[in-house]
Amino acid sequence: DIIAVASANEQNIIRVKSEGFDEDVVDIAAYTTPDPAKFASSASIIAGMSAQFVQNGLCTGGFDAYTTSAVLKGSGISSSAAFEDMIGNILNHLYNNGTVDNVEIAKLAQYAENQFFGKPCGLMDQMACAVGGFVYIDFADEKNPVVTHIRFSLGDHGYSLCIVNTGGSHSNLNDD
C-alpha cells in the first residue's frame, strides 16, 4: 500500500514527496493535457489525475503530500496504479468530500496512465488497487465494471503472500 499525509494549499500546485524519491511539483493549472516529453513520470500521473477530475466535473486543487510505500516501483505489481489511486483519493477527500467512489477513481486512473503516463493498460491494476482485498471484477461492461468482494484470508488457510523484488523492470513494455 501507499500511505500519505496531505494538506490542501491555496495554489494550483501539487507537491508530492515520496520517501526515497525526489519531490514532484506540478502546476495543475498549466499541465492539463498529455505531454509526451513527460511520459513515464510521477508528474504525468499527478497531472493526469487532476485533469481527469476536472474533465469529469469534479473539484481539484493544490496540495502538499508526503508518502511512504511498500510497493516496489516498476516491479510489475501495480506501483503506478497504486500511486494514481492515491492521488485520486487525496483529490477526492480534500476537494470532493469523499463522494467519488473507488471504482470511479480507478477509471480516472486508467485514463491518466494511458494518456498522461503513456502506458497502454487495461483497468485491472487500477481497480484492484482502488477497491483492495480479494475481489472478483467483471469487465464485460468496461464503463461499469462490477466488483464483488470475496471474504477470504490467506492466513486463515495457512498461506502467506510473498513478493520478491527481482530487480527487473517492465519499463520497456510501453512501446510494445
ZALUM-735632 format. One line per 4 residues: their letters; for each residue x, y, z of N, C-alpha, C, CB. Coordinates in Angstrom, 3 decimals, always signed. Last residue first. Glycine has a CB too. Example, Ala and Ser with C-alpha at 12.3 -4.5 7.8 and 13.67 -1.06 7.14 Angstrom:
sa = +12.850 -2.250 +7.080 +13.670 -1.060 +7.140 +12.900 +0.030 +7.870 +14.084 -0.598 +5.725  +13.190 -5.690 +7.800 +12.300 -4.500 +7.800 +13.200 -3.300 +7.800 +11.308 -4.473 +9.046
***
This chain:
ddnl = +5.733 -1.660 -26.568 +5.082 -2.881 -27.002 +3.579 -2.681 -27.084 +5.416 -4.034 -26.059  +6.453 +0.717 -25.381 +6.434 +0.685 -26.839 +5.769 -0.578 -27.371 +7.846 +0.791 -27.381  +6.209 -0.161 -22.640 +5.395 +0.925 -23.171 +5.322 +0.895 -24.697 +5.945 +2.259 -22.708  +8.034 -2.024 -21.781 +6.753 -2.513 -22.291 +5.909 -1.408 -22.916 +5.975 -3.173 -21.176
nshs = +10.297 -1.176 -20.516 +10.362 -1.318 -21.978 +9.035 -1.815 -22.576 +11.489 -2.284 -22.356  +9.735 -1.314 -17.829 +9.675 -0.011 -18.475 +9.714 -0.114 -19.998 +10.817 +0.854 -17.993  +9.785 -3.340 -16.087 +8.923 -3.521 -17.250 +8.780 -2.213 -18.026 +7.541 -4.038 -16.820  +12.641 -4.723 -14.532 +11.829 -3.565 -14.873 +10.947 -3.914 -16.054 +12.711 -2.336 -15.189
ggtn = +14.046 -6.492 -11.697 +13.697 -6.310 -13.104 +12.843 -5.071 -13.301 +12.964 -7.536 -13.636  +14.414 -7.094 -9.114 +15.274 -6.057 -9.667 +15.006 -5.797 -11.130 +16.708 -6.426 -9.482  +12.746 -8.763 -7.875 +13.713 -9.393 -8.770 +14.695 -8.381 -9.342 +12.994 -10.109 -9.900  +11.429 -8.917 -4.866 +11.944 -7.900 -5.760 +13.042 -8.522 -6.609 +12.470 -6.669 -4.972
vicl = +8.684 -10.912 -4.187 +10.133 -10.885 -4.286 +10.536 -9.810 -5.282 +10.693 -12.269 -4.706  +6.173 -11.415 -1.914 +6.549 -10.664 -3.102 +8.058 -10.532 -3.088 +5.848 -9.261 -3.153  +3.980 -13.826 -0.679 +5.352 -13.305 -0.665 +5.625 -12.607 -1.986 +6.390 -14.445 -0.418  +1.361 -14.542 +1.353 +1.677 -13.998 +0.045 +3.059 -13.368 +0.140 +0.598 -12.960 -0.429
sygh = +0.816 -17.613 +3.044 +1.312 -16.240 +3.070 +1.570 -15.810 +1.638 +2.606 -16.109 +3.942  -1.587 -19.919 +4.493 -0.734 -19.415 +3.417 -0.278 -17.993 +3.707 -1.473 -19.467 +2.075  -3.526 -20.993 +6.166 -2.143 -21.414 +6.317 -1.189 -20.935 +5.235 -2.096 -22.867 +6.368  -5.966 -19.895 +6.012 -5.804 -21.183 +5.336 -4.347 -21.652 +5.340 -6.312 -21.087 +3.901
dgls = -5.772 -17.447 +7.180 -6.735 -18.380 +7.759 -6.604 -19.784 +7.166 -8.149 -17.861 +7.551  -4.014 -16.179 +5.408 -3.537 -16.624 +6.716 -4.463 -17.633 +7.370 -3.365 -15.444 +7.625  -5.708 -15.437 +3.292 -4.666 -16.445 +3.079 -4.217 -17.047 +4.401 -3.465 -15.833 +2.344  -9.082 -15.014 +3.527 -7.822 -14.657 +4.163 -6.820 -15.777 +3.911 -8.011 -14.405 +5.692
frih = -12.019 -13.674 +2.125 -11.001 -14.712 +2.126 -9.749 -14.177 +2.796 -10.693 -15.195 +0.689  -14.778 -12.703 +0.655 -14.271 -12.831 +2.031 -13.311 -14.009 +2.074 -15.443 -13.024 +3.065  -14.659 -10.709 -2.069 -14.637 -12.113 -1.671 -14.019 -12.187 -0.281 -13.839 -12.996 -2.702  -16.636 -8.241 -3.649 -15.627 -8.583 -2.645 -15.780 -10.038 -2.234 -15.740 -7.658 -1.410
tvvp = -17.096 -7.495 -6.929 -17.653 -8.282 -5.840 -16.520 -8.650 -4.887 -18.378 -9.557 -6.376  -17.802 -5.065 -9.258 -16.798 -5.523 -8.307 -17.502 -6.255 -7.167 -15.948 -4.331 -7.768  -18.296 -4.513 -12.590 -18.968 -4.981 -11.382 -17.905 -5.607 -10.468 -20.115 -6.015 -11.725  -17.754 -1.597 -14.583 -17.329 -2.894 -14.076 -18.049 -3.236 -12.771 -15.814 -2.909 -13.865
nked = -18.765 +0.248 -16.746 -19.433 -0.046 -15.474 -19.019 -1.418 -14.956 -20.965 +0.021 -15.637  -17.243 +0.349 -18.984 -17.617 +1.626 -18.367 -18.273 +1.443 -16.998 -18.559 +2.387 -19.284  -17.026 -2.313 -19.757 -15.842 -1.605 -19.264 -16.169 -0.282 -18.569 -14.899 -1.343 -20.407  -18.795 -4.916 -19.162 -19.130 -3.528 -19.498 -18.008 -2.671 -18.915 -20.568 -3.098 -18.929
afdi = -17.165 -7.029 -18.332 -17.967 -7.172 -19.548 -18.417 -5.802 -20.059 -19.192 -8.074 -19.284  -15.524 -7.279 -16.127 -15.263 -6.161 -17.033 -16.086 -6.251 -18.318 -13.785 -6.108 -17.375  -15.903 -8.091 -12.895 -16.488 -8.413 -14.190 -16.354 -7.177 -15.075 -17.992 -8.861 -14.051  -13.818 -9.161 -10.405 -14.187 -7.988 -11.192 -14.672 -8.456 -12.553 -12.988 -6.999 -11.334
yvfg = -13.636 -10.145 -7.127 -13.948 -10.640 -8.462 -14.414 -9.405 -9.228 -15.055 -11.811 -8.447  -11.060 -9.708 -4.661 -12.263 -9.291 -5.374 -12.404 -10.070 -6.672 -12.232 -7.781 -5.657  -9.390 -9.232 -1.698 -9.745 -10.222 -2.704 -11.067 -9.813 -3.331 -9.833 -11.651 -2.088  -8.200 -5.796 -1.377 -8.594 -7.117 -0.903 -8.831 -8.086 -2.038 -9.831 -7.018 -0.060
gvac = -9.226 -2.876 -3.331 -8.487 -3.619 -2.315 -9.055 -4.977 -1.964 -8.412 -2.819 -1.096  -10.023 -0.832 -5.001 -11.046 -1.486 -4.180 -10.435 -2.364 -3.096 -11.964 -2.323 -5.056  -7.609 +0.151 -6.150 -8.621 +1.070 -5.605 -9.579 +0.374 -4.652 -9.410 +1.709 -6.734  -6.189 -2.082 -7.059 -5.595 -1.196 -6.046 -6.648 -0.325 -5.377 -4.519 -0.310 -6.678
amqd = -8.022 -3.096 -8.925 -7.599 -3.929 -7.801 -6.994 -3.072 -6.688 -6.584 -4.988 -8.270  -8.175 -0.902 -10.712 -9.363 -1.353 -9.975 -8.959 -2.170 -8.755 -10.285 -2.186 -10.888  -5.583 -0.744 -11.730 -6.167 +0.401 -11.029 -7.352 -0.027 -10.172 -6.605 +1.473 -12.031  -5.379 -3.328 -12.900 -4.475 -2.899 -11.831 -5.067 -1.749 -11.026 -3.126 -2.484 -12.412
mlgc = -7.581 -3.374 -14.859 -7.483 -4.311 -13.744 -6.594 -3.809 -12.611 -6.963 -5.626 -14.237  -7.814 -1.875 -17.133 -8.341 -1.292 -15.895 -8.076 -2.154 -14.667 -9.823 -1.062 -16.031  -4.951 -1.885 -19.303 -6.368 -2.058 -19.029 -6.710 -1.444 -17.687 -6.756 -3.542 -19.058  -2.663 +0.351 -20.908 -3.005 -0.704 -19.952 -4.514 -0.788 -19.836 -2.357 -0.441 -18.561
pkgf = -0.077 +2.010 -22.303 -1.348 +1.376 -22.640 -1.621 +0.228 -21.674 -1.339 +0.868 -24.104  +1.309 +4.790 -20.940 +1.361 +3.330 -20.862 -0.005 +2.750 -21.209 +1.808 +2.867 -19.450  +1.508 +7.539 -20.627 +1.931 +6.937 -21.878 +2.018 +5.435 -21.873 +3.221 +7.471 -22.252  +0.638 +9.238 -18.706 +1.839 +8.462 -18.383 +2.394 +7.774 -19.633 +1.526 +7.414 -17.292
fqne = -1.624 +10.298 -20.035 -0.605 +11.193 -19.489 +0.710 +10.478 -19.198 -1.116 +11.843 -18.226  -3.146 +8.056 -21.085 -2.956 +9.297 -21.836 -1.812 +10.167 -21.339 -4.207 +10.088 -21.801  -2.964 +5.810 -19.278 -2.940 +5.661 -20.735 -2.505 +6.947 -21.437 -4.313 +5.241 -21.238  -3.079 +6.965 -16.712 -1.947 +6.109 -17.086 -1.833 +5.982 -18.604 -2.095 +4.715 -16.450
ayqa = -5.476 +8.387 -16.831 -4.233 +9.098 -16.527 -3.032 +8.271 -16.969 -4.139 +9.415 -15.019  -7.262 +6.258 -17.297 -7.092 +7.314 -18.296 -5.772 +8.046 -18.074 -8.273 +8.309 -18.243  -6.969 +4.909 -14.854 -6.613 +4.236 -16.111 -6.387 +5.264 -17.213 -7.719 +3.235 -16.531  -7.960 +6.841 -13.071 -6.551 +6.453 -13.020 -6.112 +5.753 -14.306 -6.299 +5.543 -11.822
lkai = -10.642 +6.839 -13.632 -9.887 +8.068 -13.869 -8.392 +7.755 -13.921 -10.185 +9.120 -12.768  -11.187 +4.230 -12.756 -11.394 +4.576 -14.161 -10.640 +5.851 -14.521 -12.890 +4.743 -14.458  -10.621 +4.489 -10.003 -9.849 +3.553 -10.831 -9.990 +3.884 -12.311 -10.300 +2.108 -10.574  -12.625 +6.294 -9.245 -11.219 +6.693 -9.127 -10.346 +5.786 -9.988 -10.755 +6.646 -7.647
evnd = -14.852 +4.622 -9.629 -14.669 +5.805 -10.481 -13.223 +6.298 -10.421 -15.632 +6.934 -10.052  -14.393 +2.796 -7.593 -14.498 +2.311 -8.971 -14.267 +3.476 -9.934 -15.889 +1.650 -9.228  -14.490 +4.377 -5.282 -13.223 +3.806 -5.713 -13.251 +3.259 -7.132 -12.823 +2.721 -4.777  -16.528 +7.378 -5.683 -16.269 +6.004 -5.230 -15.000 +5.450 -5.867 -17.463 +5.093 -5.561
vtgn = -16.488 +10.568 -4.406 -16.136 +9.788 -5.594 -15.796 +8.367 -5.149 -14.934 +10.440 -6.373  -16.843 +11.935 -2.022 -18.033 +11.455 -2.732 -17.741 +10.594 -3.953 -18.852 +12.615 -3.154  -15.068 +13.230 -0.307 -15.079 +11.769 -0.330 -16.224 +11.167 -1.116 -15.128 +11.254 +1.052  -15.204 +15.981 -0.790 -15.848 +15.435 +0.403 -15.978 +13.911 +0.386 -17.208 +16.045 +0.560
nylh = -13.587 +16.953 -2.765 -14.897 +16.407 -3.161 -15.623 +15.720 -2.018 -14.726 +15.427 -4.298  -11.069 +17.753 -1.877 -11.851 +18.679 -2.694 -13.240 +18.185 -3.092 -11.093 +18.991 -3.917  -9.899 +15.810 -0.213 -9.628 +17.225 +0.047 -10.613 +18.148 -0.664 -8.215 +17.568 -0.379  -10.866 +13.373 -1.259 -11.163 +13.739 +0.128 -10.888 +15.204 +0.437 -10.361 +12.879 +1.060
nlin = -10.071 +13.427 -3.995 -11.436 +13.101 -3.589 -11.751 +13.630 -2.192 -11.651 +11.592 -3.633  -7.331 +13.900 -3.865 -8.215 +14.892 -4.502 -9.670 +14.677 -4.086 -8.092 +14.818 -6.040  -6.645 +11.465 -2.574 -6.345 +12.753 -1.941 -7.240 +13.836 -2.535 -4.845 +13.125 -2.122  -7.517 +9.597 -4.465 -8.140 +9.631 -3.139 -7.848 +10.931 -2.398 -7.662 +8.452 -2.310
gimd = -5.791 +10.203 -6.619 -7.247 +10.337 -6.749 -7.950 +10.408 -5.412 -7.805 +9.186 -7.541  -3.344 +9.503 -5.489 -3.575 +10.894 -5.891 -5.085 +11.147 -6.021 -2.844 +11.210 -7.240  -3.877 +6.742 -5.169 -3.582 +7.579 -4.006 -3.841 +9.046 -4.337 -2.120 +7.379 -3.544  -4.196 +5.901 -7.804 -5.338 +5.808 -6.897 -5.125 +6.666 -5.652 -5.581 +4.351 -6.495
efaa = -1.541 +6.353 -8.692 -2.689 +7.052 -9.296 -3.885 +7.058 -8.352 -3.081 +6.393 -10.633  -0.138 +4.520 -7.078 +0.153 +5.953 -6.987 -1.001 +6.774 -7.553 +1.459 +6.287 -7.733  -1.223 +2.097 -7.982 -1.362 +2.474 -6.571 -1.135 +3.971 -6.390 -0.372 +1.677 -5.696  -0.391 +2.210 -10.664 -1.819 +2.192 -10.339 -2.056 +2.599 -8.891 -2.410 +0.802 -10.595
sssi = +2.391 +2.060 -10.360 +1.794 +3.267 -10.940 +0.306 +3.329 -10.624 +2.015 +3.306 -12.466  +2.647 -0.505 -9.169 +3.129 +0.687 -8.476 +2.513 +1.956 -9.043 +4.642 +0.767 -8.559  +1.837 -3.162 -9.878 +0.881 -2.053 -9.847 +1.365 -0.814 -9.110 -0.378 -2.512 -9.226  +3.988 -4.870 -10.034 +2.923 -5.144 -9.064 +2.101 -3.883 -8.800 +3.518 -5.681 -7.743
gsgk = +6.125 -4.305 -11.601 +5.056 -5.085 -12.215 +3.965 -5.456 -11.234 +5.618 -6.328 -12.830  +8.003 -2.669 -10.561 +8.160 -4.105 -10.326 +7.104 -4.956 -11.018 +8.125 -4.380 -8.858  +8.118 +0.069 -10.446 +8.490 -0.593 -11.682 +8.575 -2.095 -11.594 +9.771 -0.077 -12.138  +8.617 +0.142 -6.956 +8.484 +0.904 -8.196 +8.954 +0.087 -9.387 +9.274 +2.212 -8.110
lvas = +6.884 -1.836 -4.716 +8.165 -1.699 -5.396 +7.979 -1.026 -6.753 +8.836 -3.072 -5.566  +5.164 -0.638 -2.005 +5.006 -1.101 -3.384 +6.304 -0.817 -4.124 +3.786 -0.406 -4.091  +5.248 +0.484 +0.391 +5.899 -0.815 +0.327 +5.763 -1.404 -1.079 +5.300 -1.773 +1.379  +5.742 +3.991 +0.942 +5.108 +2.868 +0.282 +5.941 +1.605 +0.391 +4.854 +3.193 -1.165
ttya = +4.808 +7.275 +1.832 +5.710 +6.155 +2.022 +4.985 +4.925 +1.486 +6.128 +5.982 +3.540  +4.556 +10.780 +1.140 +4.112 +9.392 +1.040 +5.228 +8.431 +1.396 +3.601 +9.097 -0.362  +3.204 +13.934 +1.661 +4.368 +13.091 +1.890 +3.865 +11.660 +1.880 +5.107 +13.446 +3.243  +1.885 +16.755 -0.093 +1.768 +15.406 +0.466 +3.136 +14.784 +0.660 +0.911 +14.516 -0.441
dfgg = -0.104 +19.533 -0.652 +1.242 +19.088 -0.321 +1.098 +17.734 +0.349 +1.997 +20.120 +0.603  -2.219 +20.644 -3.339 -1.977 +20.059 -2.017 -0.504 +19.732 -1.877 -2.840 +18.790 -1.797  -4.686 +22.357 -5.345 -3.341 +22.034 -4.927 -3.296 +21.376 -3.563 -2.504 +23.265 -4.920  -7.584 +20.777 -6.814 -6.835 +21.896 -6.260 -5.469 +21.422 -5.820 -7.588 +22.540 -5.086
tclg = -10.882 +19.986 -8.011 -9.462 +19.694 -7.833 -8.790 +20.931 -7.258 -8.792 +19.265 -9.180  -14.092 +18.490 -8.456 -13.235 +19.575 -7.975 -11.803 +19.085 -7.809 -13.765 +20.138 -6.641  -15.501 +17.187 -11.514 -15.145 +17.089 -10.103 -14.215 +18.235 -9.730 -14.483 +15.727 -9.794  -16.100 +16.849 -14.182 -16.931 +17.751 -13.389 -16.667 +17.694 -11.900 -18.356 +17.451 -13.633
nqvf = -14.264 +15.424 -15.606 -15.460 +14.704 -15.150 -16.306 +15.532 -14.196 -15.061 +13.407 -14.474  -12.175 +17.132 -16.032 -12.950 +16.694 -17.201 -14.226 +15.963 -16.808 -12.102 +15.795 -18.081  -11.164 +17.272 -13.361 -11.778 +18.443 -13.991 -12.676 +18.013 -15.148 -10.694 +19.426 -14.489  -10.173 +14.647 -13.068 -11.161 +15.168 -12.128 -11.894 +16.341 -12.765 -10.489 +15.598 -10.796
qasm = -8.307 +14.620 -15.156 -9.492 +13.759 -15.225 -10.573 +14.201 -14.239 -9.103 +12.307 -14.949  -6.403 +16.434 -14.192 -7.129 +16.735 -15.426 -8.391 +15.893 -15.548 -6.232 +16.504 -16.637  -5.474 +14.972 -11.958 -6.129 +16.267 -11.775 -6.964 +16.629 -13.004 -5.083 +17.365 -11.499  -4.354 +12.747 -13.283 -5.450 +12.567 -12.326 -6.198 +13.875 -12.115 -4.916 +12.039 -10.982
gaii = -2.369 +14.000 -14.859 -3.454 +13.235 -15.475 -4.632 +13.032 -14.543 -2.946 +11.899 -15.932  -0.645 +15.095 -12.940 -1.358 +15.976 -13.869 -2.556 +15.265 -14.482 -0.416 +16.467 -14.975  +0.236 +12.686 -11.745 -0.413 +13.728 -10.941 -1.247 +14.634 -11.844 +0.642 +14.563 -10.160  +1.436 +11.439 -13.958 +0.299 +10.803 -13.274 -0.481 +11.837 -12.471 +0.785 +9.662 -12.346
sass = +3.491 +13.203 -14.517 +2.460 +12.975 -15.528 +1.225 +12.314 -14.920 +3.012 +12.109 -16.664  +5.058 +12.994 -12.222 +4.384 +14.271 -12.513 +3.275 +14.089 -13.540 +5.397 +15.311 -13.020  +6.162 +10.496 -12.513 +5.139 +10.686 -11.482 +4.365 +11.974 -11.726 +5.777 +10.708 -10.082  +6.517 +9.549 -15.968 +6.953 +10.274 -14.766 +5.804 +10.368 -13.769 +7.467 +11.692 -15.133
afka = +5.874 +8.625 -18.480 +6.554 +7.714 -17.553 +7.111 +8.427 -16.324 +7.676 +6.996 -18.269  +6.100 +11.693 -20.356 +5.602 +10.329 -20.165 +6.481 +9.579 -19.170 +5.550 +9.574 -21.510  +6.927 +14.195 -21.009 +6.838 +13.903 -19.574 +6.293 +12.500 -19.293 +5.957 +14.938 -18.890  +6.765 +14.392 -23.713 +8.092 +14.622 -23.121 +8.111 +14.271 -21.638 +8.516 +16.081 -23.312
pdpt = +4.010 +14.163 -24.224 +4.886 +13.002 -24.412 +6.288 +13.170 -23.826 +5.005 +12.704 -25.871  +1.604 +15.323 -22.304 +2.851 +15.839 -22.847 +3.815 +14.661 -22.994 +3.456 +16.967 -21.929  -1.933 +15.854 -22.096 -0.783 +14.958 -22.139 +0.423 +15.601 -22.826 -1.156 +13.670 -22.853  -2.971 +18.840 -20.351 -3.079 +17.919 -21.483 -1.826 +17.040 -21.512 -3.254 +18.700 -22.838
tyaa = -2.388 +20.460 -18.245 -3.757 +19.948 -18.334 -3.980 +18.991 -19.503 -4.714 +21.096 -18.450  -0.483 +22.240 -16.575 -0.270 +20.900 -17.131 -1.620 +20.195 -17.181 +0.770 +20.077 -16.278  -1.440 +24.612 -15.396 -0.676 +24.683 -16.640 -0.544 +23.331 -17.336 +0.694 +25.241 -16.362  -2.751 +23.906 -13.121 -3.432 +24.860 -13.997 -2.741 +24.924 -15.358 -3.467 +26.260 -13.349
idvv = -1.006 +22.305 -11.763 -2.148 +21.646 -12.400 -2.985 +22.599 -13.254 -3.026 +21.014 -11.344  +2.206 +22.064 -11.573 +1.258 +23.173 -11.697 +0.058 +22.633 -12.469 +1.906 +24.435 -12.425  +3.889 +19.912 -9.470 +3.102 +20.002 -10.695 +2.136 +21.183 -10.600 +2.329 +18.681 -10.952  +6.655 +18.376 -8.293 +5.931 +19.643 -8.185 +5.224 +19.863 -9.518 +6.899 +20.850 -7.830
dedf = +7.951 +15.734 -6.467 +7.272 +16.122 -7.700 +6.497 +17.394 -7.424 +6.329 +14.990 -8.221  +11.071 +15.120 -4.919 +9.734 +15.706 -4.829 +9.217 +16.026 -6.230 +9.749 +16.985 -3.947  +12.740 +11.971 -5.411 +12.696 +13.425 -5.484 +11.249 +13.904 -5.405 +13.367 +13.929 -6.783  +12.459 +9.260 -3.010 +12.389 +9.819 -4.356 +12.402 +11.340 -4.285 +11.125 +9.322 -5.094
gesk = +12.302 +8.380 -0.400 +13.292 +7.773 -1.270 +13.324 +8.322 -2.685 +13.058 +6.329 -1.327  +8.908 +9.050 -0.030 +10.122 +8.604 +0.650 +11.054 +7.905 -0.339 +9.774 +7.659 +1.821  +7.723 +11.598 -2.077 +7.642 +10.183 -1.736 +8.976 +9.762 -1.139 +7.283 +9.313 -2.985  +6.089 +14.467 -2.106 +7.405 +13.954 -1.737 +7.198 +12.521 -1.277 +8.094 +14.835 -0.615
vrii = +4.323 +16.422 -4.185 +4.315 +15.094 -3.580 +5.765 +14.673 -3.349 +3.556 +14.055 -4.486  +2.361 +19.186 -4.718 +3.710 +18.762 -4.353 +3.598 +17.407 -3.657 +4.422 +19.826 -3.429  +0.523 +20.963 -6.960 +0.543 +19.720 -6.191 +2.009 +19.349 -5.988 -0.258 +18.560 -6.921  -0.852 +24.130 -7.226 +0.379 +23.352 -7.257 +0.187 +22.110 -6.383 +1.599 +24.204 -6.770
nqen = -2.503 +26.293 -7.182 -2.820 +25.193 -8.107 -1.589 +24.322 -8.300 -3.320 +25.738 -9.478  -2.793 +27.155 -3.681 -2.234 +27.308 -5.019 -2.783 +26.204 -5.916 -0.679 +27.270 -4.984  -3.356 +26.739 -1.064 -4.139 +27.768 -1.763 -3.656 +28.004 -3.188 -4.086 +29.071 -0.992  -3.484 +23.231 -0.275 -2.836 +24.537 -0.274 -3.665 +25.492 -1.124 -1.372 +24.442 -0.805
asav = -4.319 +20.493 +1.872 -4.645 +21.388 +0.763 -3.815 +22.653 +0.880 -6.157 +21.727 +0.743  -2.182 +17.900 +2.782 -2.862 +19.111 +3.213 -3.102 +19.986 +1.988 -2.033 +19.871 +4.298  -1.557 +14.491 +3.661 -1.708 +15.569 +2.684 -2.483 +16.724 +3.295 -2.415 +15.063 +1.413  +0.172 +11.525 +3.902 -0.421 +12.625 +4.658 -0.446 +13.795 +3.697 +0.387 +12.960 +5.994
aiid = -0.176 +8.168 +2.787 +0.127 +9.574 +2.525 -0.515 +10.458 +3.578 -0.353 +9.983 +1.125  +0.917 +4.993 +1.893 +0.348 +5.815 +2.957 +0.767 +7.245 +2.689 +0.814 +5.337 +4.381  +0.228 +2.359 -0.198 +0.877 +3.661 -0.101 +0.153 +4.418 +0.994 +0.850 +4.447 -1.472  +0.830 -1.187 +0.000 +0.000 +0.000 +0.000 +0.867 +1.240 +0.000 -0.940 +0.004 +1.200
***
